[in-house]
Amino acid sequence: MERHDFGLLGKNISYSFSKKYFEEKFKKLFLKNYSYNFFDIADINDVTAIFTNPNLVGMNVTIPYKQAIIPYLDDLSEEARSIGAVNCVSFRDGKKTGYNTDAFGFEKTLLIHKKDDHRKALILGDGGAAKAVKYILQKHGIAYHTVSRKSEINFDNLPSDLVKDSLLIIQTTPVGTFPNVEDSVSFPFDAVSDQHYVIDLIYNPSETAFLKRCAANGATTINGFFMLEQQAEKAWEIWNS
């Protein structure tokens, strides 16, 4: 019986959601000879050894390789090319194609609570996930400012007025992820109101310190779990198309 191998490419990824998610899916669908592994590598150059597996069908990609993987691929989907980051790779007919299903997952999350007055956004962080967020905000005509350590507006000088005016806040940094659950980016929380919709892409813990403080001021909040599920389902669809 033909083997079907899948996996997650990243660094220090034993905490990951993907392995359990896909193994449960294989069980549910009675898929024998399907496996999902961790490709935990110290350097992106090590990916070439993984590519030699003739049974490899699909791969998820996480921090810190969402951008670094691109030169190793044969082709990119339209959204992966626009975003400049890949979190899903399909292996078919000897060709490695990169996709960005983070964008799909984030769009689904955004639309759960988005209202007409959510026309301006703040994106906290500027990594691969932030790139997918920007792509979707542009698609929906939502203006945004990026706040990061290196940007003009950073965590030390973020004005309260900008927060009051930006009713959509998307936290894309890893700050506050388990086990450092008490950590949060520096932020003028007093400027958050019940008009705000706050999305934190972290899913473990289910409510970060950042989300707790926003919710305490009446904001509508959501974590990254739904986005994760949706991007995983989109990846599965791509691998089986």
N, C-alpha and C positions, 0 to 999 in steps of 0.2 A: 504493500500500500504506500502511495506517495506521501512523503512528509511535507508539512507546511509549517515553516518556521517564521516567527514574528519576534519582535523585541523592542526594547527601549534603549536608545543611545543617550548617554549622559555621563555625569560625574557625580559620585556619591549618591546614588539613586535608589538605594535599598528601601527607602521610605515610600516609593512611588505607588500610586493608585493603579497604573496601567496594567501591571502584571496580574493582579487579582481580578481586575475588571474583565480582561480578555480570557483568562483561564475559566472564569465562571461562564462566560459566553460560550466557549468551546464545549463545556459540560452541558449547558442548557440545550445547545443545538446538536448534541451527540456527535461532535466532530472528533474522530479518532485521529491520531498522528498529527495533531495540531499542537504546537508548543509556543510559549511566549517567554523570552529570556531577558535578562539584564545585560546590556552591552556597556559595562561601566569602564570607560577608558580614560587614561591619564592625559592623552594627547590626541587631537583629531586625526593625526597621521595614522593612528592605530586602526582607524575605521576600514582601511583597505583590506586588512586581514578578515574582518567580518564579511565584507563583500564577496569573499571567495566561496561562501556557503551556497551551493547550487539550489538548496531548498528554501532560501530566504524569499518570502513573499512581500512582507511589509515591515516597516520600522517606524516607531515614533521617535521623535528627537526632542530632547529637553535641554535645559541650561547645562553647560555653557556653549552648546554646539549648534544652535538654531541658525546662526549666520555662518559659522566656520564650515559647516557641511556643504555649503553651496558649490564650491569649486570641485567637489568630488562627485557631483551629480551630472547626468547627461542632459537633463531637461528640467524646466520649472513650469508649473501651472501659471496661469495669468496672475492669480492673486499672490502666489509666492514671489513672483518676479516683482510685482508692484510693492509688496511689503518689504522684500529683502530679507526674509527669514523663513525657514522651513521647519515644520514640526512633524511632518509625515512624509515617508518615502515609500514609493511603490516600485517593486522589482518585476518587470514584465518583459519578455522577449529580449533578455540581455540588456535592458535599458533601465537606468535608475532615474525616476522622476520625483521631484520634490513638490510638495503641496503645503499650504498653510491652512489647517483646519481650526487653528485658534481663532481666526477671523470669523468663521462660521459659528463657533461656540460662543464667542463674545457677542455677536449680533443677536443670537437667540436670547442671551442673558439681558442685553440692553433693552430689548423690546418687551420684556416681562412687565416692567414698571415705568417705562419711558412715557412722559407726558409732552404735550405740545410746547410747554414752556421750558423744556430741557433743550435749550438751543446753544448753550455754551458749556464747555467742559474743561476740567483740569485733569491732566494725566500725570500721575505721580510715578516717576521712573521713566527710563528711556532705553530699556533693553529690547529683546526680541518680542516679548509679549506686548510692549507699548506700541511697537510697529504695527501689529495686527489691530490694536485698538484704534490707532490713527486712521488706518485704512477704512474701517467701518464708520467712524465718525465722519470722515470725508464723504463716504457713500450716502450718509443721511443728512448731509449739509449742516453738521454741527461744528461750530468753531471751537478751537481748543488752544490751551496753553500747556506746555510741558514744564513740569517742575522736576529737576534732578539736581544732583550734587554739582554737575558741571554747567547747567544751563544758566541763562541770564537771571531768570526767576528761579531761585533755589530754595531749599528748605529753611535757610536762615533768613531770607528776606521776603518770603511770600506774603504779600499784603492781604489783610483781612477783607478789604473791599473786593478783591479779585475772587476770593472764596465766596463771598456773599452773592456775587454776580454770576458765578459759575455753578449752576444748580445740578450739574452732573459731575461727580468726582470718581475717577477710576484709579485705584491704588494697584500698581503693577510691580512694585518692588517686592523682594522676598522678606523684607523686614516684618517680623512678627510671626514667621513660620515656626511650627513646632521644631525644636523644643523651646525656642526663645519667645514664648507666647506673651510675655509682658512687654516686649519691645514694640515701638511704634515710630514711624517717621515723625519728625518735628512738624507740627501743624497747628494753625490757629483755629482750634476746635470751636471756640466761641462764635465764630462766623458761620457755623453750620446750623441750618434751621430745618423745620418740618417741610420745607419746599424742596430740599435736596434729595437726590437719588445717589447713593454711594455704593459703588461696586468694588470689592476687594477680591483680586484674582486668587488669593490664598484660599485653600480649602481645608488645611489642617493647621491650626484649630478651626472649627466651624464658625467661630466668631472671634476675629482678631481683636487685639486691644484697640486698634484703629477703628474698627467697625463699632465696637462697644461705645466708644466716646462719641461717635457720630450719632448712633442710635439714641444715646442719652439726651441729645439735643433735638430729637424728634425726626431725624432723617429716616427715609426708607433705605434699608440696607440689604445687600445680598452678597454671599461669598462666591468663591470660584467653582463650587462643586458642579453646578448645572452646566457651566461652560465646559468643564472637564468631560462630563458625560457626553455632551453634544459633539465636542471635537473628536472624541473617541468613536462615536457612532459614525461620524462623517469619514473618519479614517477607515473604518471597517467597510463602509460603502465603496470607498475608492479602491481598496485592496481586492474587493470582490466584483468590481464592475467589469 
